[in-house]
Amino acid sequence: MKLLIVEDEPKTAEYLQKGLTEQGCAVDVAHNGVDGKHLALVHDYDVIVLDAMLPGIDGFTLLRALRAVKQTPVIMLTARDSIEDRVRGLHEGADDYLVKPFSFLELLARLQALQRRGRAQEPTQLRIANLQIDLIARKAWRGAERIDLSAKEFALLAVLARRQGEILSKTAIAELVWDMNFDSNTNVVEVAIKRLRAKVDNAFTPKLLHTIRGMGYVMEARDGAGPDEESAA
């Protein structure tokens, strides 16, 4: 499970990060609302643990901004225990609300439940023009032709297709597909894009995988290349 904790109290953040990491979770931490908003919007998390009282941007405002573009499950973890605060959090889009002090085991159980609920809501089929992707069977076709993909190639295709129309930077792709911090000296993303394009795009129309100069890559059906588009990976 990949989690984001947005918590300004250092001891609580450290306690959560340590405990959840020991449970096998990948955990990012933000200590203020500005950093939390950036991480929440740029990256994909299974669940976000969000405090209400944060410096920079409060948790309710952050949640409202997140819900404008994403439906990542959110559990609010806060000392604000009034009925009004709970109702406000749920109205702003929180999926759950847990009051401090809390039981770690209860928090873990709630996170696992939110992860299951989030996965159940995910589509199992994706389609872009004549590209069809079966996320359960991990298979892809262009028209009637089956595309033979490695595990990493399929993961890369799924990430791009899920975010169709959105330009993804090399850094974002590296983190989403390889779960790694991006090293600007490596060409792993360019090589993977080139291989994927050769299998999924080169022999077919319309072209779906586009390179945007200085920005990254986007998957979408479009008529011709834009002024910032390059043909090579």
Beta strands, then each sheet from edge to edge (+ up, - down):
strand 1: 2-6
strand 2: 26-30
strand 3: 47-50
strand 4: 74-78
strand 5: 96-99
strand 6: 125-128
strand 7: 131-134
strand 8: 139-142
strand 9: 145-147
strand 10: 209-212
strand 11: 216-219
strand 12: 229-230
sheet 1: 2+ 1+ 3+ 4+ 5+
sheet 2: 6+ 7- 8+ 9-
sheet 3: 11+ 10- 12+
end
